Amino acid sequence: MLDNKKDGIIVQAGILAMATVISRIIGLLYTSPLTAIIGDTGNGYYSAAYQIYVIVLLISSFSIPSAMAKILSQKMAVGEYRNAQRIFHCVLVYVIVVGAIASAILYFFADRFVMGNSVTVLKVFAPTVFLSGLLGSLRGFFQAQKTMVPTSVSQIVEQMANALVSVGGAYLLMQMVAGTSDTNRAMYGAIGSALGTGSGVLIGLIFMFVFYQLHKSSFLEKVKEDQHKELPVGPIFIMIFSIVTPFILSTCIYNVSSFLNYEVFSNILVGVKGMDYDDVARSYGIYARKALVITNLPIALSSAMASAMIPNISSSFAKGDLVETEATVKKAMRAIMMVTIPSAAGLIVLARPIIYILFPQKTSLDEAATVMMVLAVTVVFYSISTLSNAVLQGVGRVNIPVVNALVALVLQTAVLGILLLTTDVNSYGLAIAAICYSFVMCILNSLALKKKILIKLDITKTYVIPVISALIMGIVAFIIYDIFDILFMKIIGREYFANLFAVCIAVVVSMIVYALLMIALKGATETEIIALPKGVKIAKFLKRVHLLK
């Protein structure tokens, strides 16, 4: 097993969270020029195909890293390295077979899942599903050993390749069909973006394979020393199915809401209200590829925390150490709330300026900004439910998140259908439905967590103090932005750059204000600060300026 001295939950989650944030920032940066190239219609074609791709990916291989980390960490915790190796090999067989079937279904039945020009885009996504299963297996192997470094680096490498090929591919393909209709050019631009997704996964897989070859020797030494009896292949596959299936169901239902939203949205607006499909695709593209992409950035932090938590929780729970299990959950929940609550406040207050920086197309600016303001509320709800999902899965309560997700799915679909049939909210209805889903999941998972595991969170420090600090921070951010936006307009005279500089200053000042408020209100202790990256230096500085005793 890899030599990893810093295997604490906060440190490992911090590594993965940092990589996730970097990956998402890269994603945001390349999405802006990509949107300018392929337009809102091309975005709509891509988004429609991507939703189906994600569903098939969820069913076939998306849950493999988390499920595999749970299985292998339990075996390694009790010294069964030989069986861990056998399980790893069986998982590889599983993802190869399932991935091949899933890719074939996606390619040959694409026209059953999407409409119009999105069909061709969906076919381009098909091979990526197969590659993703192999990539997920290698990531799960290292996550089980409580090291997030290879997963983190591979995410960044994957996203960089994705960005380069997506933008370059979209531009070149659209140049190849220059002179044809706008919708045809938009389709080829969306195909280029889909090729970028596949290229990123392929490069990530190559990186993880090389990393595995370089570091497998220490693990194999443990396998040679292990004297435990080997498990037969049959029971191993039964184990894999019994653990992977609930993970798949939970994750699939948890994420299938986006697919259902698209289906309800497009079928009602096109089939019932008679709107043009290209207009509907454009509206959905504004929601999915602009507002949703930005709000997913802080949510990614909770996903990273959840990924880092599962091996720790599974190991401590397998050993019967409930004290350590509870302590891990408390630290993780407080850490993620300290980040996601102010993130939601910032997205609400600075919605239009942020959208304008990344997507300066003024025809859809106001719509995208308003949708993002509504969606910002889901940042906190999704973060809580994502973390609680991981905890419930880590301690073996894998069916509870499935049931909760089903309940939330039914309610959000009903809400969206009623809104679209009785009002003209269109893309805003998608945001409202997302709030409904995330809120219901948050409440049901929290109740299950409290009832089944009896974890007692400090409500004041976990929620109240961050909310108060975030509210004050939001007011400061709004005032600072307005002042500097007016100032830079007079100095520079160019709206885009005045907005960009004003946002940067507002974000930096508001982050400082939020940190000072958290310390002043005793929402962050010295121990928690030290646990952060560079935490020792931060704590020393705060003591030097008498902000920390």
Residue pairs with C-beta under 8 A, 6 or more apart in sequence:
1 76
1 81
1 145
1 218
1 219
1 222
2 142
2 145
2 147
2 215
2 218
2 219
3 218
4 145
4 146
4 147
4 149
6 12
7 146
7 147
8 531
9 308
9 309
9 312
9 328
9 331
9 332
10 331
10 332
10 335
10 531
10 532
11 531
11 533
12 146
12 147
12 148
12 308
13 148
13 304
13 305
13 307
13 308
13 309
13 332
13 335
14 532
14 533
15 148
15 149
15 152
16 148
16 151
16 152
16 304
16 305
16 307
16 308
17 300
17 301
17 304
17 305
18 152
18 533
19 148
19 151
19 152
19 153
19 155
19 156
19 304
20 152
20 155
20 300
20 301
20 303
20 304
21 297
21 300
21 301
22 156
22 159
23 155
23 156
23 158
23 159
23 300
24 296
24 297
24 300
25 297
26 156
26 159
26 160
26 163
27 159
27 162
27 163
27 293
28 293
28 294
28 297
28 358
29 163
29 358
30 162
30 163
30 164
30 166
30 167
31 289
31 290
31 293
31 358
31 359
32 357
32 358
32 359
32 360
33 167
34 166
34 167
34 170
34 193
35 43
35 289
35 290
35 359
35 361
36 361
37 167
37 170
37 171
37 174
37 189
38 46
38 170
38 174
38 186
38 189
38 190
38 192
38 193
39 182
39 186
39 189
40 282
40 285
40 286
40 361
40 364
41 182
41 183
41 186
41 278
41 281
41 282
41 285
42 170
42 185
42 186
42 187
42 189
42 190
42 193
42 285
43 190
43 282
43 285
43 286
43 288
43 289
43 290
44 118
44 278
44 280
44 281
44 282
44 283
44 284
44 285
45 116
45 117
45 118
45 121
45 186
45 187
45 190
45 281
45 285
46 118
46 121
46 190
46 193
46 194
46 285
46 289
47 262
47 281
47 284
47 285
47 288
47 289
48 114
48 115
48 118
48 121
48 122
48 262
48 266
48 281
48 284
49 114
49 118
49 119
49 121
49 122
49 124
49 125
49 190
49 194
50 125
50 194
50 197
50 288
51 258
51 259
51 262
51 288
52 106
52 110
52 113
52 114
52 122
52 125
52 259
53 106
53 122
53 125
53 128
53 129
53 197
54 62
54 255
54 258
54 259
55 252
55 255
55 256
55 259
56 102
56 105
56 106
56 129
57 102
57 128
57 129
57 132
58 248
58 251
58 252
58 255
58 256
59 102
59 248
59 252
60 95
60 98
60 99
60 101
60 102
60 129
60 132
60 133
61 95
61 98
61 99
61 102
61 129
61 132
61 133
61 136
62 132
62 136
62 248
62 251
63 244
63 247
63 248
63 250
63 251
64 91
64 95
64 133
64 136
64 137
64 140
64 244
65 136
65 137
65 139
65 140
65 143
65 151
65 307
66 140
66 143
66 247
66 251
66 306
66 307
66 310
66 390
66 393
67 140
67 240
67 243
67 244
67 247
67 248
68 87
68 88
68 91
68 136
68 137
68 140
68 141
68 143
68 144
69 140
69 143
69 144
69 307
69 310
69 311
69 314
70 144
70 243
70 247
70 310
70 311
70 314
70 393
70 394
71 87
71 144
71 239
71 240
71 243
72 84
72 87
72 88
72 140
72 141
72 144
72 145
73 144
73 145
73 146
73 310
73 311
73 312
73 314
73 315
74 314
74 315
74 318
75 81
75 83
75 84
75 87
76 84
76 144
76 145
76 315
77 314
77 315
77 318
77 319
78 318
79 226
79 228
80 226
80 228
81 219
81 222
81 223
81 225
81 226
82 223
82 226
82 228
82 230
83 226
83 228
83 230
83 231
83 236
84 144
84 223
85 219
85 220
85 223
86 230
86 231
86 233
86 236
87 231
87 236
87 239
87 240
88 137
88 141
90 233
90 236
90 237
90 240
91 137
91 140
91 240
92 134
92 137
94 237
94 240
94 244
95 133
95 134
95 136
95 137
96 130
96 133
96 134
98 133
99 129
99 130
99 131
99 132
99 133
99 134
100 130
102 129
102 130
103 126
103 127
103 129
103 130
104 126
106 113
106 122
106 123
106 125
106 126
106 129
107 123
107 126
110 119
110 120
110 122
110 123
110 126
111 119
113 122
114 121
114 122
115 266
115 270
115 277
116 277
116 278
116 281
117 183
117 184
117 186
117 187
117 190
118 190
118 281
120 187
120 191
121 187
121 190
121 191
121 194
124 191
124 194
124 195
124 198
125 194
125 197
125 198
127 198
128 197
128 198
128 201
131 198
131 201
131 202
131 205
132 201
134 205
135 154
135 201
135 204
135 205
135 208
138 150
138 205
138 208
138 209
138 211
138 212
139 150
139 151
139 154
139 208
141 212
142 148
142 149
142 150
142 151
142 211
142 212
143 151
143 307
143 308
143 310
143 311
144 311
145 219
145 311
146 311
146 312
148 304
148 307
148 308
150 208
150 211
150 215
151 307
153 207
153 211
154 204
154 207
154 208
154 211
155 204
157 203
157 204
157 207
158 200
158 201
158 203
158 204
158 207
159 200
160 200
161 196
161 199
161 200
161 202
161 203
161 204
162 196
162 197
162 199
162 200
163 196
163 200
164 196
165 192
165 195
165 196
165 199
165 200
166 192
166 193
166 195
166 196
166 197
167 196
168 192
169 191
169 192
169 193
169 195
169 196
170 188
170 189
170 190
170 191
170 192
170 193
170 196
171 189
171 192
172 192
173 188
173 189
173 191
173 192
174 185
174 188
174 189
174 192
176 188
177 184
177 185
177 188
178 185
183 278
231 239
243 398
246 393
246 398
246 399
246 402
247 393
247 398
249 402
250 389
250 393
250 398
250 401
250 402
250 405
253 402
253 405
253 406
253 409
254 385
254 389
254 401
254 405
254 441
256 409
257 408
257 409
257 412
257 413
257 433
257 434
257 437
258 288
260 409
260 412
260 413
261 412
261 413
261 416
261 430
261 433
261 434
262 284
262 288
264 413
264 416
264 417
264 420
265 280
265 284
265 416
265 420
265 429
265 430
266 277
266 280
266 281
266 284
268 417
268 420
268 421
269 275
269 280
269 283
269 420
269 426
270 276
270 277
270 280
272 421
273 420
282 364
283 367
283 426
283 427
284 427
284 430
286 364
286 367
286 368
286 371
286 427
287 371
287 427
287 430
287 431
290 355
290 358
290 359
290 364
290 368
290 371
290 372
291 355
291 368
291 369
291 371
291 372
291 375
291 431
292 375
294 347
294 354
294 355
294 358
294 372
295 347
295 372
295 375
295 376
295 378
295 379
297 343
298 339
298 340
298 343
298 344
298 347
298 379
298 383
299 340
299 378
299 379
299 382
299 383
299 386
301 336
301 339
301 340
301 383
302 336
302 340
302 382
302 383
302 384
302 386
302 387
303 386
305 332
305 335
305 336
305 387
305 390
306 386
306 387
306 389
306 390
307 390
308 332
309 328
309 329
309 332
309 387
309 390
309 391
309 394
310 390
310 393
310 394
312 328
312 394
313 325
313 328
313 329
313 390
313 391
313 394
313 395
314 394
314 395
316 322
316 324
316 325
316 328
317 325
317 394
317 395
317 396
325 395
325 453
326 453
326 455
329 387
329 391
329 449
329 453
329 455
330 455
330 457
330 458
331 528
331 531
332 387
333 384
333 387
333 457
333 462
334 457
334 458
334 461
334 462
334 528
335 528
335 531
336 383
336 387
337 380
337 383
337 384
337 462
337 463
337 466
338 466
338 518
338 523
338 524
340 379
340 380
340 383
341 380
341 463
341 466
341 467
341 470
342 466
342 469
342 470
342 473
342 510
342 511
342 514
343 379
344 376
344 377
344 379
344 380
344 470
345 376
345 470
345 471
345 473
345 474
345 477
346 473
346 474
346 477
346 507
346 510
347 354
347 372
347 373
347 375
347 376
347 379
348 373
348 376
348 377
348 474
349 474
349 475
349 477
349 478
349 481
350 477
350 478
350 481
350 503
350 506
350 507
351 369
351 370
351 372
351 373
351 376
352 365
352 366
352 369
353 481
353 485
353 499
353 502
353 503
353 506
354 372
354 503
355 365
355 368
355 369
355 372
356 365
356 369
356 496
356 499
357 496
357 499
357 500
357 503
359 365
359 368
360 496
367 427
370 428
371 427
371 428
371 430
371 431
374 428
374 431
374 432
374 435
375 431
375 434
375 435
377 435
377 438
378 434
378 435
378 438
380 442
381 435
381 438
381 439
381 441
381 442
382 438
382 441
382 442
384 442
384 445
384 446
385 438
385 441
385 442
385 445
388 401
388 442
388 445
388 446
388 448
388 449
389 401
389 445
391 449
391 453
391 455
392 398
392 400
392 401
392 445
392 448
392 449
392 452
392 453
393 401
395 452
395 453
397 448
397 452
397 453
400 445
400 448
400 452
401 445
404 440
404 441
404 444
404 445
404 448
405 441
407 440
407 444
408 436
408 437
408 438
408 440
408 441
408 444
409 437
411 436
411 437
411 440
412 433
412 434
412 436
412 437
412 440
413 433
415 432
415 433
415 436
416 429
416 430
416 432
416 433
419 425
419 429
419 432
419 433
420 426
420 429
423 429
425 432
449 455
461 522
461 523
465 518
465 521
465 522
465 523
466 518
466 523
468 517
468 521
469 514
469 517
469 518
469 521
469 523
470 514
472 513
472 514
472 517
473 510
473 511
473 513
473 514
473 517
474 510
476 509
476 510
476 513
477 506
477 507
477 509
477 510
478 506
480 502
480 505
480 506
480 509
480 510
481 502
481 503
481 505
481 506
484 501
484 502
484 505
484 506
485 498
485 499
485 502
487 502
488 497
488 498
488 501
488 502
489 495
489 498
491 498
492 498
492 501
515 524
516 547
517 523
518 524
519 542
519 547
519 548
520 547
526 539
526 548
529 535
529 538
529 539
529 542
529 548
530 536
530 538
530 539
532 538
539 548
542 548
543 549
